[in-house]
Amino acid sequence: MPIMKYRSLEEAEKALWCFYPTEHYYRRVSGFYELFCKLLSPSYPKGVFKYKDINDANRQRFEWDISRGIQKDKSYQSFYSR
C-alpha cells in the first residue's frame, strides 16, 4: 500500500471517497449500518419496574448493560469474520 501525503485534512478526506462503488462496497456499507444500529439502539425490557431503592435500580440497569454488551460483542465478531 503506497504512502500518501496530504497538505490538508480536506485533501485527505477526498482520498477516502469512492467515486466508482462496486457491489462489494455497498455490502460493506450496509454491514456497517447494520452494526451501528445494533450498537447504538438501547435494548431494555419494556414495562415499569419497581425497586426498593436506587441501588437496586442501578444494579438492574448494570446487568442489562452487561448482557447487552455481551450480545454486541458477538455481533461485532460475526461482522468482522465475514
C-alpha positions in Angstrom: 0.0 0.0 0.0 1.6 3.3 -1.0 2.2 6.1 1.5 0.2 9.2 0.6 1.0 12.8 1.8 -1.7 15.4 2.0 -1.4 19.2 2.5 -4.8 19.5 4.4 -7.4 17.4 6.0 -9.9 18.2 3.2 -7.5 16.7 0.7 -7.1 13.6 2.9 -10.9 13.2 3.2 -11.3 13.4 -0.6 -8.9 10.4 -0.9 -11.4 8.3 1.1 -14.3 9.0 -1.3 -15.4 6.1 -3.5 -16.3 7.5 -7.0 -17.0 4.1 -8.6 -18.6 1.9 -5.9 -19.0 -1.8 -6.6 -21.4 -4.3 -5.2 -18.8 -5.3 -2.6 -18.6 -1.7 -1.4 -22.4 -1.5 -1.0 -22.4 -4.7 1.0 -19.7 -3.4 3.4 -21.6 -0.1 3.8 -24.8 -2.0 4.6 -22.9 -4.1 7.1 -21.5 -1.0 8.8 -25.0 0.5 9.1 -26.4 -2.8 10.5 -23.6 -2.9 13.1 -24.1 0.7 14.1 -27.8 0.2 14.6 -27.1 -2.8 16.8 -24.5 -0.9 18.8 -26.5 2.3 19.3 -30.0 1.1 19.9 -30.9 0.5 23.6 -32.4 -2.9 24.3 -34.1 -2.6 27.7 -37.1 -4.7 28.6 -40.5 -2.9 28.2 -42.6 -2.1 31.2 -42.4 -0.4 34.5 -40.2 -1.9 37.2 -40.4 -1.2 41.0 -37.3 -1.3 43.1 -36.7 -0.9 46.9 -34.1 1.7 46.4 -31.9 3.4 43.8 -29.1 0.9 44.3 -31.4 -2.0 43.2 -32.4 0.0 40.1 -28.8 0.8 39.3 -27.8 -2.8 39.8 -30.5 -4.0 37.4 -29.6 -1.5 34.8 -25.9 -2.5 35.1 -26.9 -6.2 34.5 -28.9 -5.2 31.4 -26.0 -3.2 30.1 -23.6 -6.1 30.6 -25.8 -8.6 28.9 -26.3 -6.1 26.0 -22.5 -5.7 25.8 -22.0 -9.4 25.5 -24.6 -9.6 22.7 -23.0 -6.7 20.9 -19.5 -8.3 21.2 -20.9 -11.4 19.5 -22.4 -9.4 16.7 -19.2 -7.4 16.3 -17.2 -10.6 16.0 -19.6 -12.1 13.4 -19.4 -8.9 11.4 -15.6 -9.0 11.1 -15.5 -12.7 10.4 -17.2 -12.2 7.0 
